[in-house]
Amino acid sequence: MAAAPLTAIRRRVKDDHSCLFWAFAYLAEGCEAGLQSVSDPGEAGRAKVRELREACAQDALKDPDPMTRALLLDVGSVEAYASKIRDKYEWGGENEVLALARHYSLEVALVNCESLQVMCYGSDVPDCKGRVHILYTGQHYDPLVAGVSPDAPPSAERRCFAQGDGSLEAAALEAARAHNAEAARRAKQKRVKKIKCLGCGQLLSDAEAFAMHCQEVEHDDDFAYECENVEVVIEGDEPLPEGSIDLASDSVHTFNNVAQEALSNLHATPVTIGATKYHSLEHYWLCAQYIGQDDAVAASIASAASTEQAAILAHGASPHSQRPDWRERRAAVMLEAMRAKVSQNPAFAEMLRATGEKTIVCVDTDPWAGMQAPGGIATGQNNVGKCMMEVRGELRSVRSI
């Protein structure tokens, strides 16, 4: 009866600066300290990595032609290389693969995920004990072992083959393809942080939304206003959650809320509101929350030389200086300010018209003012963008009359 074909099993080691050393320690010695499933490698595990780094250092220091070796290592001297590779934050690479192949008297089949080729190192080492396989993703090394099934335990795996034995090569390349497919899938994923209410399980966009949720939704008597941060993952072929905006879409016009962006509130486009001329709409916006409540604070913000200075003054003011109705009034204040900016600055109005029918999104870390998409899914209320679109619609109506 023919033996069952072997499967290449990827044993994942820690994603740190020593993954190559962990991979060799596992394949050559069965050292499991570096596996991701082991939370703490312990002092023995860390000592093993230091030992292998030192083996690489000594391999260079004992080279009979140190000048040529230093040239090949792209360092000033083999002593400099030895000092470098002893550093626990230094990555291992091709030089270390060769050195460790000699150290263990092993032939190393390096399975490259980028080229989908198997490169052999150490075939000429004296008294070669056999061949081991290492998967290289382009950034990380993992040991490859053989088993009769993907879930074969370490006790039933095969780590070492005879020198020149290519029987695992096809399965190893399949493991490389599987890595590439998984990496491509993850690259298409969109992720977003949410707050989960532990009372009812509803997902909320931020702390402010959770606070409103707690006020508006009735929970059980034992609800302790508890929540937790969760990550929502959307696969590449799944639709975005209802109400989400794809910031990369051709139907969306985005701008960063920075002074260099002409559409930004921080841009030095002056606007006069009431009897006061402000250097930018941002100056007025920062003032508005204090006008009528603490006019001295408002005046100091209005006269600030830059939006950065204005923000420092606004954020440093006492909470008692803020208008008590600010949270309820801020959207209306922003809309009126945007109307004033458009009416007083024809160039700005024309830029707004030029966005056509696109959804305008202000990219800002302030979740009320704008949106951001660090994980691919945009979050935020985008009130600045909404005001712009409303004023744009008004401009279009006026022009059509």
N, C-alpha and C positions, 0 to 999 in steps of 0.2 A: 504494500500500500504506500502510495507516494506521500511524502511529508507535506503538511500544510504549509502554504507559502507564508513567509515571514512578513510581519507588518513593522514599519518603522514607527517607533513610539518616541515622541518628544518629551523628555523630562525637563520641565521648566525650572531654571535656576534663577536666583535673585537678579532683578533688573538693577544691578549696581555697577560700580566700576570694575568689579572683579568677576564678571560673568564667565569670561574665558577660563579663569583659574578654577572656578567652581565646576565648570564643565569637565575639565581635565581630571579634577579630583574625583568626580563621580565615576567617570569612565574607567580610570586607571586603578582607583582604590575603593570604589563603592562608597565614597564619602557623601553622605546625604545632607550634611550641614548646610550646603548652599541651595538646596531645593526651596522653591517658593512656599511649599507646604510647611516648611520648618520656620517658625516665627523668629527664633533666635538661634543663630549658628553656634553660639557658645564660644568660649575661649579656644577650645580645640579646633573649631572650624576656622576661626580667624587666624589661628596659628598656622593652619594648613595653607591658607592663602599667602601668608607672609613667607612660608617655606617655598612656595612655588614662585613667588616674585623673586626671592633670593636665588633660586635656581636659574632664573633668566638672567639675573645680574651676574652670577658667576660664569654662566655660559659666555657672556661677552667679555668679562674680565680675564678669562683664561684663553681667549683667542690668541693663537700664535702671531697673528697679524692684526694688532689692535687698531692701527691707523686705517686699514682698509675696512675693518669691521665698523669703526666709528663712522666712516663715510657711508657705508651701507645703512647704518642706523640713523643717518641724518642728524648726528650730534657731534659736538666738538671732540669728545673723547669717550672711550668705553666707561671711564669713571663717571662721566656725566650721565651716561645712559643708566648705569647701575643705580645712581642716586634717584634718577627719574622713575625707574620701574619699581623701586621699593616703595614709592609713594602710593598709599592705598587709594588715592583718587585718580591714579593713572590707568587708562584703559589698556587692555591687552590687544594685540593685533597680530599681523602676519609674522613679525619677528619673534613674538612670544610663542606662536604656534610651532615654529621651527625649533625653538629652544626647548619647549616642553616635550616635543616629539623625541628629541635627543635625551632629555632627562628621563623619560619613561621607556625609552627604546620602543616607541610605537610608530606605526604608520598612521597618519591622520587623513581621513577623507573628509574634506571640508565641503559641505553642501551649501552652495551659495544661492540664496533666494532671489537675488537680483539678476544673476546671469543664468540661473537654472543649470548650473554645471557643477560637477564634482571635481575639486582640485585636491591633488594628493601631495602631502608633505611627509617628509621623513622616510621615504622609501629606501634611502641609502643608509639608514642608521644601522650600526653594527648590532648583531644579535637581536634583530627585531622580534618582539614578542607577539606582534599581531597588529590588526587594523581596528581603529575606532572611528566613529562617525560624529561629526559636530555640525549642527545647523547654524548657518550665519545669515541673519536677516538683513544685514547692512548696518545694523546698529547693535546687535545683541547676539550672543552665542548661547546655544542650548545643546546639551548632549542628546544624541539619538541612539536609541537601543532597539533591539529586535525582540518581538514577541509574536505569539500565534494569534493575538487579537489586540486591538488598541487599548483594552483595559487590563492587559496582563500586569500583574504586580511585579515589583522589583525582584522578588524571589524567583520569578519565572522568566526573567528577561535574559537576553544575551547582549553583553556589552562589547565583547572583543571577538573579532574574526581573524582568520588566518591572513597573513600578509598577502596583498594582492587580490583578496577575495572580494569580488564585486557583486555578490549575490544580494546585498541589501541596497544597492545603488538605485534601482528603479523605485523601490518603496521610499527611499530617502528623498528622491526628487519629487515624489508625490507629496511628501510631507512639506517640502518647500512650496509646492503649488498650493497646498491647503493653507499655508501661512499667508501667501500672497492674496488668496481669495478672501480670507478673513480680514486682512488689512484693508483690502478694497471695500469690503462691506462696512467696516467700522468707519472708514473715511467718509462714507456717504451718510452715516448716521448724524442725526441732529439731537442735541442734548440741551436740556434746560433745567435749571434749579427751580424747585417749587417748595412751598411750605405746605405740609400736610397737617390738617386739623386732626388731632388724635381723638376728638369727640365724635366726628361724623365721617372722617376720611376724605373730606373735600380738599382739593388741591388749590392753593392760592398763590398768586404771583409774588407777593412780598409781605413784609411785616404789616404794612399799612392795610393791605387787603385782608390779612388775617384778623386784624383788630376790628375792621368793619364787619367781617363775617361773624365774629363773636357777638357783636351788638345786634345783628339782624337775624341770626339763625338761632332758634331755640334748641338747646342741647339738654341732655339728661342732667338731673340734679347733681350728680357726682362729677360733672365736667369741670376740670381744673384749669381750663384755658391753656392746655398744653398742645404743643405742635412739634414737628420735626422736619428737618431739611431732607428732601428727597430729590433724586435726579430722574427726570422723565426722558426716556430714549425713544426716538422715532426712527425707524429704519428708513433707508433711502427710498424705497418704493411705497412707503406709507404716506398718506396725506398729512399735512400739518394740522395741528389742533385747530378747531374752529376759532376764528378770530385772529389767528396768527398771520404774520406778514413775512414773506420771503424777501429779505433785504437784497438778495442777489437778482431778483426778478427784473425783467425789462420794464415791467409796469410800475416799478417803484423808483422814486428819485430820493436818494439819501444824501445827507450832508452832515458833516461833523460839527458839533456846536463849539467851534473854536474861532478865534478872532480872524484867522486867515480865510475862512469860508464866507463868501459874500452874502449868503442867505442866513448866516448865523446871527443870533441875537447879540453875540459878542463882537461882531464886525463893527468897525468904527463908522457906522452910518448914523449921523445925528438925528434926533427926533425931539420935537417940542410937544410937551403935553402940559396943559394948563398954561402957566406963565413961565415954565422952566424948560430950558433946552438941555437935553441930556446927550452925553458923548455917544451913547449907544442905547439900543433898546434894553440891553442887559442892565445898564445903569438905572434906567427907570424901573425895571422889573424888581431889582433889589431894593430900590427906594419905596416902591408902592406899598409894601407890607408894613411900613412905618408911618406913612403919610397920614396925618390926622391923629396919630397916637403918640408919636415922638418925632416931631418935626426937626429937632436938632440932629437926630441920627439920620433922618432922611436927607437933610441938607449936606451932611458930611459925605454921605454915599454919592450924592449927585455931583459933588465937586471932586470926587476921586479921579486921579490922573489916568487910571487904567481899570479895566474890568477886574483884574486880579486884586487891586487895592480895594475896589468897591466891594468885592466878595468878602474880603477879610473884615471890613467894617460891618457888613451886614451880618455875617455869621458870628461876629463878636458882640453884637448888641444883646441887651437883656431880653429874654423872652417876653417880659412885661411890656416892652416897647412895641411889640407887634400888634397889629390890628386884631381884635378878637374874632372878627369875621373873615380873616384872611383865607382860611382853607375853603370856605364856601364861595368867596368872591374871586379867587385867583384866576379861574378860567375866564371869567368875564373881563377881568383886568388885562389879561394877556391878549384877548381878542381886540379890545379897544386900542391897546398899544400897537398891535399889528396893523390895524386900520390906519392909525396915525402915521406909522412908518411908511406905509404904502402911499398914502396921499401926499406925503411931503418929499418922497424920494422916487421920482419917475424911473430911474435906473433899476431900483429894487423891484418896483412894480412890474417892470418888463421881464426881469429874471423870473419872477413868480409866474407870470403868464407863460413863459417859455417852458415851464414844466408840463404844460398841456393837461392831460387827464390823469397823469401819474399820481400815485399815492406818495405824498411827501412825508418823509420820515426824518426827524431830527435824531441823530445818533448821539446820545448823551448818557452819562452814568446816572443822572437824575431820573428815576423811574416815572416821575410825574411829567416831566418836561419832554423826555424823549424815549428812545428804545436802544437796546443793544442786544447782540446775539453772540455771546462768547462760545456757546455750544451749538450754534447753527439755528436755534429757534429764537426769534426776536421776542423780547419781553419789555414791558414798559407801556405807559399810557399814551405817549406821543402827543401830549396836548399842544406843544408848539407846532408840530406838523399839522395837527387838526385845525388850529387857528389859521395857519397859512392857507390850507385848502379852502376854508370857509371864505376867507378874504379873496382868494383867487376866484372863487365862484361869483362873488360880488363884483369883482372887476369885469368878469366876462359878461355879466348881466348888464352892467353900465355900458359896455362897448356895443352890445347888441341893440341898445335902444336907439 
